[in-house]
């Protein structure tokens, strides 16, 4: 028996007519009738008692209605177990797209060539969410900026360095300059990420402003890269950002002079003990991608 044929029969049995079942399955009546007839021919029994304007379940049809659902459930469970058996390991990875987005994609492609039976599941998350995920055992590996002083229960290894830039609306008064001095930011409305989920972002931005005596107006905070980009492009203010950036979509990105201390992106995993061999390979692949660009 084919699952699709049994599924179609169960819909007919529940709907009480070929017409209603065909409508529900988005099939023509003739196509659905052929499926039921093929199932009857394979089993060598009549499942439906067909009248001039109605149908009814035969004795065999009633048995299939009772047992068919269990048979489908068993088939689905078996299929799931078989798929799971083909995967030796699952690595759940937390990452920030702005920090390692495209590099991580290339690293996973190379990793899959070496470990085809290991599945990588990605979760776009804030730094606070990533750290909490590792400590709770919900993530095996994260790529983010370690908190100042590290964090108990997590081991870190550097994988990339990212420079800061100032992002602004492409029509902003500073967009025509090649670089931005700290004094140029006096009085500007500063946008940024949600400080509860990105505490180290604000620590580094605050240190830079304090070091150079900049007094800006604090504007809104945002929960992710997309919403921050939208606000900046809309002219709500300027933002210091790191990562994979380019002009376009109403945005301009300019270097700062002097530059803030670069951001050190690291891979983190639960301690104590070394990470699994698969985790180590994924980290190595990301580091290789970073050094090749």
C-alpha positions in Angstrom: 0.0 0.0 0.0 1.1 3.5 -0.7 0.7 6.1 2.1 -0.9 8.7 -0.3 -3.5 6.1 -1.3 -4.4 5.3 2.3 -4.5 9.0 3.2 -6.8 9.6 0.3 -9.1 6.7 1.4 -9.3 8.0 4.9 -10.4 11.5 3.7 -13.1 9.8 1.6 -14.2 7.8 4.6 -14.5 10.9 6.8 -16.0 13.1 4.1 -18.6 10.6 3.1 -18.3 11.3 -0.7 -15.8 11.3 -3.5 -16.9 14.9 -4.4 -16.2 16.4 -0.9 -13.0 14.4 -0.5 -11.7 15.5 -3.9 -12.4 19.1 -3.0 -10.5 18.8 0.3 -7.6 17.1 -1.4 -7.5 19.5 -4.3 -7.8 16.6 -6.8 -10.3 16.0 -9.6 -13.0 13.4 -8.8 -11.6 11.1 -11.5 -8.0 11.3 -10.1 -9.2 10.5 -6.6 -11.4 7.6 -7.9 -8.4 6.1 -9.7 -6.3 6.2 -6.5 -9.0 4.4 -4.5 -9.5 1.8 -7.3 -5.8 1.2 -7.5 -5.7 0.6 -3.7 -8.7 -1.8 -4.0 -6.9 -3.7 -6.9 -3.7 -4.0 -4.9 -5.5 -5.3 -1.8 -8.0 -7.5 -3.8 -11.0 -6.2 -1.9 -13.7 -3.5 -2.4 -13.4 -0.7 0.1 -16.4 1.3 -1.0 -19.9 0.2 -1.8 -20.9 2.5 -4.7 -24.5 3.5 -5.3 -25.9 5.7 -8.0 -25.6 8.8 -5.9 -23.8 7.7 -2.8 -21.0 5.6 -1.4 -20.6 3.6 1.8 -17.8 1.7 3.4 -17.6 -2.0 2.9 -16.6 -4.4 5.7 -13.0 -4.2 4.4 -13.3 -0.4 4.2 -14.4 -0.1 7.8 -11.3 -2.2 8.9 -9.0 0.0 6.8 -10.6 3.1 8.3 -9.9 1.7 11.8 -6.4 0.4 11.2 -5.3 2.8 8.5 -4.7 5.7 10.8 -2.5 3.5 13.1 -0.6 2.2 10.0 0.1 5.8 8.9 1.2 6.8 12.3 3.6 3.9 12.5 4.9 4.6 9.0 5.6 8.3 10.0 7.4 7.2 13.2 9.5 4.7 11.3 10.4 7.3 8.7 11.4 9.8 11.4 13.6 7.2 13.2 15.3 6.3 9.9 16.1 9.9 9.2 17.4 10.4 12.7 19.6 7.3 12.4 21.3 8.8 9.3 22.5 11.8 11.4 25.3 10.9 13.7 25.3 14.3 15.5 23.5 17.6 15.6 25.4 20.8 16.4 23.2 23.7 17.5 25.0 26.9 16.8 24.1 30.5 17.9 25.5 33.4 15.9 25.1 37.0 15.0 24.6 37.6 11.3 26.4 41.0 11.4 29.5 39.3 12.9 29.9 36.0 11.1 27.0 35.7 8.7 28.5 35.0 5.3 31.7 33.5 6.7 29.8 31.0 8.7 27.9 29.8 5.6 31.1 29.1 3.8 32.5 27.4 6.9 29.5 25.1 7.2 29.7 24.2 3.5 33.4 23.1 3.9 32.5 21.4 7.2 29.8 19.3 5.6 32.3 17.9 3.1 34.3 16.5 6.1 31.3 15.5 8.2 28.4 14.7 6.0 26.5 12.9 8.7 26.6 15.9 11.1 23.7 18.4 10.9 24.3 22.0 11.8 21.3 23.9 13.2 21.7 27.7 13.3 20.0 30.2 15.7 20.2 33.9 15.1 20.4 35.3 18.6 21.7 38.2 20.7 24.9 37.8 22.7 23.0 37.5 26.0 20.7 34.8 24.4 23.7 32.9 23.1 25.5 32.8 26.4 22.3 31.7 28.2 21.8 29.0 25.5 25.2 27.5 26.1 24.9 27.5 29.8 21.4 25.9 29.6 22.7 23.2 27.2 20.5 24.5 24.4 23.4 25.4 22.2 26.7 23.5 21.6 28.6 26.4 20.0 28.2 30.1 19.7 30.0 32.9 17.8 29.9 36.2 19.5 31.9 38.8 21.4 32.8 37.4 24.9 31.6 39.5 27.8 34.3 41.5 29.7 36.2 39.1 32.0 34.7 36.0 30.2 31.9 34.0 31.7 32.2 31.0 34.1 31.1 27.8 32.4 32.2 28.8 28.9 35.5 28.3 27.1 36.4 30.8 24.3 38.8 30.9 21.3 39.2 33.8 18.9 38.0 33.4 15.3 37.7 36.8 13.8 38.3 40.5 14.2 35.8 43.2 13.1 36.3 46.9 12.7 33.8 49.6 13.8 32.2 52.0 11.4 29.6 54.7 11.7 26.3 54.0 9.9 24.0 56.8 8.8 21.3 57.8 6.4 22.9 58.2 2.9 21.7 61.9 2.9 23.2 62.7 6.3 25.5 65.7 6.6 28.4 63.4 7.4 27.9 60.9 4.6 30.1 62.9 2.2 33.2 62.5 4.3 35.7 59.8 4.0 36.1 59.4 7.7 34.5 60.8 10.9 36.2 62.5 13.8 34.7 62.0 17.3 34.0 65.8 17.5 31.8 65.4 14.4 29.4 63.3 16.5 28.6 66.0 19.1 24.9 66.5 19.4 24.0 63.5 17.1 21.2 61.1 18.1 22.8 57.8 18.8 21.0 54.6 18.0 22.1 51.1 19.1 21.2 47.6 20.1 19.1 46.7 23.1 21.5 47.1 26.1 19.8 44.2 28.0 20.7 41.7 25.2 23.9 43.4 24.0 25.5 44.8 27.1 29.1 44.6 25.7 28.1 46.7 22.7 27.1 49.6 24.9 30.2 49.1 27.1 32.5 49.5 24.1 30.5 52.4 22.5 30.4 54.2 25.8 34.1 53.8 26.4 34.9 55.3 22.9 32.6 58.3 23.5 34.0 58.9 27.0 37.6 58.6 25.8 37.1 61.3 23.2 34.7 63.5 25.2 31.8 63.0 22.9 28.3 63.9 24.2 25.6 62.5 21.9 21.9 62.2 22.5 20.8 58.7 23.3 17.9 57.7 20.9 16.1 54.4 20.5 17.4 50.8 21.1 16.7 47.9 18.8 16.5 44.1 19.2 18.4 43.2 16.1 20.3 44.2 13.0 17.3 44.6 10.7 15.4 47.0 12.8 18.5 49.1 13.6 19.3 49.3 9.8 15.7 50.4 9.1 15.9 53.2 11.8 19.2 54.5 10.6 18.1 54.4 6.9 15.0 56.4 8.0 17.2 59.2 9.4 16.3 58.6 13.1 20.0 58.9 14.1 23.5 57.4 13.6 24.9 54.1 15.0 28.3 52.6 15.6 28.3 49.1 14.1 30.6 46.3 13.4 30.6 43.4 10.9 29.7 42.8 7.3 28.6 46.2 6.0 28.3 48.0 2.7 26.6 51.1 1.4 23.2 50.8 -0.1 19.6 50.6 0.9 19.7 54.2 2.0 22.7 53.7 4.2 26.3 55.0 4.3 29.1 53.6 6.4 32.2 55.6 7.2 35.4 54.9 9.1 36.1 56.6 12.4 39.4 58.4 13.1 40.7 57.4 15.5 39.2 54.0 15.3 37.6 52.3 18.3 39.3 49.1 19.5 38.4 46.3 17.1 35.9 43.7 18.2 37.2 40.2 18.8 34.7 37.6 17.8 35.2 34.2 19.5 33.8 30.8 19.4 32.4 29.6 22.8 31.3 26.3 24.1 30.4 24.7 27.5 33.3 23.9 29.8 35.0 22.0 31.4 36.7 19.8 28.9 37.5 20.2 25.2 34.8 20.5 22.5 33.9 17.5 20.4 35.9 16.8 17.3 33.1 18.0 15.1 32.9 21.3 17.0 36.6 21.8 16.7 36.5 21.2 12.9 33.7 23.8 12.5 35.7 26.4 14.4 38.7 25.6 12.3 36.7 26.0 9.1 35.4 29.4 10.1 38.9 30.5 11.1 40.2 29.3 7.7 37.5 31.3 5.9 38.3 34.4 7.9 42.1 34.2 7.1 41.4 33.7 3.4 39.4 36.9 2.9 
